[in-house]
Every structure is written in structure tokens, then in C-alpha cells.
Amino acid sequence: MTAVPCPQMILVAGPYRSGTGDDPAKLQANVRAMNETALTLFRAGHLAVTGEALALPLLETAGSTRTGDAVFQEIFHPVAERLLSRCDAVLRIGGPSEGADLMVAQARAQGKAVYTSLADVQAAHRSLV
């Protein structure tokens, strides 16, 4: 039987606040773009995750009152950094983003794969028994 690639846990990193002026509709559009990418990766056999999926509920629970407040600073990027330590790779999407670029730099420093498009991510295959 031919060896097949193992599904990866991939952090989808893209803009969240960049270029939004913290407009809730624009923030949500950025989250949606990351979630749509994560869904595509999932359907290709990978486990795709976003820091936002974990951080945003924590921010609400911790009492954050606005994007960028002290609670946001305490939680938002640290969640993504901790999540990255568990991931195999990062897929960088979207436009300018200091946070997403930081995730890419940290992934490279940790020797993880960094992808810049969905086309770069090889679909995971399941072996047939």
C-alpha cells in the first residue's frame, strides 16, 4: 500500500482588525473569510482552526467591552500563539495583518509549514483498508 500524507492541523491566519476601523461588520467579514477557508481545509481532510474561534468567546466571557481593550490585549493574540504551538502548519490568507504575519514568523521559527494559498495545501488522503 502506498504511503499517504497525514492530515494536518492548520492554523488559518488572516486579518481580523486590520483595515476595519473596528467596524463590527468588517470584523465579522474577516472572521467569515477565515472560517470559509477553514471549512475548505476540513473538507480536504485537515483540521483547520482559527484563533478567533477560541479567543472571541473567551473575550466575551472575560468581560471585554470593545475590540482592543485591556481584556482583548490579554487574550486575543496569546490564544493564537498557544494554538499555533499545537498546529502542524499555518495558512496565511487575506490582506495586511500584523497579527497574521506574526503567526507566520512564529510558525517558521518553530519549523512548521507555512502555506500562502489553498492550492499550496496538499489535500489529505485516507488510506483504504
C-alpha positions, 0 to 999 in steps of 0.5 A: 500500500502506498504511503499517504500524507497525514492530515494536518492541523492548520492554523488559518491566519488572516486579518481580523482588525486590520483595515476595519476601523473596528467596524463590527461588520468588517470584523465579522467579514474577516472572521467569515473569510477565515472560517470559509477557508477553514471549512475548505481545509476540513473538507480536504481532510485537515483540521483547520482552526482559527484563533478567533474561534477560541479567543472571541468567546473567551473575550466575551466571557472575560468581560471585554467591552470593545475590540482592543481593550485591556481584556482583548490585549490579554487574550486575543493574540496569546490564544493564537500563539498557544494554538499555533504551538499545537498546529502542524502548519499555518495558512496565511490568507487575506490582506495586511495583518500584523497579527497574521504575519506574526503567526507566520514568523512564529510558525517558521521559527518553530519549523512548521509549514507555512502555506500562502494559498489553498492550492499550496495545501496538499489535500489529505488522503485516507488510506483504504483498508 
